[in-house]
Each structure stands twice: as C-alpha cells, then as structure tokens.
Amino acid sequence: MRTAADEMRAPKYAHVERERRWLVQPDAKPETDATGCLLIEDRYIIGTRLRLRRMTDEATGARAHKLTRKYEAADPLARPIVTAYLDDAEYAVLTALPAHALTKRRFTIRSGDHDYNLDRFEGALAGLRLTEIEQEDDAALRALDAPHWAGHDVSQDQHYQGGTLALSGIPKE
C-alpha cells in the first residue's frame, strides 16, 4: 500500500518542474497581439491527476499532444512531473474520457534576462491572465523578481492551478 510519504517522492521517471506564477495586472499587461502564440487546450481527466493537452502553434499550425501527471509535493514551487508525447490517434482515444476543459493562448514575453509565459484564458475563464516562468535552479527561481506586469504571486495558491481553474473557475478574491 502506498503511503503519503511515497506520494511525496518523485516517481522513477519524473523530473522536477520548478515554476512561479503571478496574476497579470490589468493596467500593466504587456502587448501580446504582435507576438506569436500557442493555443493550448487542456483536458483534466475526471477522477485522476492527468492532464491531456493539445498545443497548436498559431503561426504554423503545427500541433503537439501530451499526457501529463503532476504529483503532489511539499513545496508547490518544485513538483515532480511526468509527460508522454502522443500521436494524433492516441490523443483522439483519450479525448473520449470525461474531463474538465480549459483553453488559453500562451505568449512568450521577454523581461530583462528571462522569458516569461503569459497565458490569456478563454471561455469561462475569459479575463484571467497569468504569467509564469520555469527555472532549472531552485535558488534562482526563488530569487527571481516578478516582471513589471505581474501582480499578486499565486505560485502557492492551489486555486490558480490548471485543474482547479478548469473545475471551479476564476477564484473569487
């Protein structure tokens, strides 16, 4: 039987994703219309911790499909994650599973020496904008200053994780 301690350890094939996330200030958001973006369509499979993702490069039409599992971790800034890339047929089979969906457009915005992702959500989450960054080094991630358009740091707020957003919508402040 697996214990809580087992769940906190990284699985054999996982890598640690180190990420911070902020709300985007409405009056300070960077211009995104002139930059290319990815259309991201996520399906959080009900009853699991699995996310099925389709990413479409809006400039080229190129698509990629991924099945991802993020594990619980004591530190929400460093979570074990496992991802498998899927072909079109595998993706199509998995889309039949019941899921909570969300759609967003992801832009890459340069600030100082770093590239940040800016996610502009659509549908039921329209109006929500988050910016995030990943870093390989834990100390560098924690020392990182937020970009000028970032507001409240929501890195440790589970209400701003994708699966929770897909299920519950935009958190009420």
N, C-alpha and C positions, 0 to 999 in steps of 0.2 A: 504494500500500500504506500502511495506517495504521500509525503508529509508536506507541511507548509515550507519547511527548510529546503526540501527538494525543489519546490516550485521557485524558490528564490535563486537557485543556482542556474547558471547559464547551461542550456542543453548542449550536447556534444557539438552540433554543427552551427550553433548560433554565433553571431558576432554582437558586440555591444554597440548600440546606437546611442550616441551622446548628442542631445538636442535641447535647445532652448526655444521658447515660443512666447511671443508678445501679441497683444491686441494692437491693431494699427489705429493710430489717432486719425479720426475722420478729417480734421483740418490740416493734417501734415502728411497725408499719404502721398507717396511718390507717383509720378506719372507712369502708367503701365500700358497705355494704348499703343505706343510706338515700339514696344518690345514684344518679341515672340513669346509664346506661352505654350504650356501643356494643358490640355483638357484632361482632367483626372476624374474618373467615375469610379467611386468606391462602393463596394457592397460588403457590409459587415454581416457575416453569416450568423443567423439567429441560433443561440444555444452554444456558440463556440467563441473563441478568441481569434478567429480567422477573418482576414480581410482579402477580398478579391478586388483587384484593381486593373482598370484599363486606362492606359495613358496614350493620348493622341497628340502628336506634335502638330499644332495648328498650321505651321508654315509648310510642312512637307507631307502631312497626312500619315506619317509613319506611326505604327501602333506597337505597343508592348503590353503584355498581360502578366500580372504577378499574383501569386498567392502568398500571403504573409501572415505570420503569427508573431505578435509581440507578447513577451512574457512579463508577468508582474516582477517588480524589483523594489527593493527597499529605497533606492534612490531613483525618483522618476526622471532624472536627467540622464541616466545611464541604464538603458533597458536592453536585455537580450532580445534579439530578433532573428527570425529565420525566414528566408524568402526563396520561392521557387518561381522561375520564369516558365510561362505556359505558352503553348501554341494556340492557334485560333480554336481548334476543335476542343481542346481541354478546357479552355476558357468558357466556351459555349455550354459544355456539360455542367460546369459549376454554377453558371448563372441561373440554373433551374432551382437551386437551393434557396429557401426563404431567407431574406436578408433585409436589413435597413440600408438604404442607399443615400449617398450624398454626391454632389457634383461641385467641382471647383475648377477654377483656372489658376494655374501656377505660373508666376513670373519670377525671373531671376533679376534681382536688383543689387547693384554694387554699392557698397558704402565703405569708405576707407579701403582697407586691405581685404575685405570679406565680401562674399556673395551671399545674399540672403534670399530665401524663397518668400514670396508674398502670395498668399492664397486668397483669392476672391471667390467666395462661396455663392452658389446659385440656388434656385428653388426655394424650399422652406427656410434655408439659411441665408438667403439673399440679404446683403448689407453687412454680413460678417466678413471681416478681413483680419487674417492672422499673418504674422511674419515669423519665420523660424530659420534656424541655422544649425547645422551639424558640425561637429569638430571631432577629430580623432583623439585629441588630448583633453583629459578631464580638467586640468588646471586652466588651460586656455579657454575652454568653454565657460567655466565659472567666472573668469576674469573679463570676459568679453563685454564691452559696452553695447547697449542697445542702439540700433540705428536711430537717427533723428525722428523718423516717422513712427517709432514704436511707443506704445503707451504702457499699460499695465503688463507686467511679466506674469504669464499664465502657465509657465512651464510645469508647475507642480499642482495645477488645478485640473483634476480629472474631468471636470465639466467641459473642458476645451480639447479633450482627446477625440479623435475622429469617430470612434464607435459611440461614444456618449452623445456627441453632436448629432449623429445620424438618428439615434433613438429618441433623444429628448429635445432637440432643437437648440436655439441660442439661449444660453443661460440668462436668467433674469438677474440683473445687478441689484 
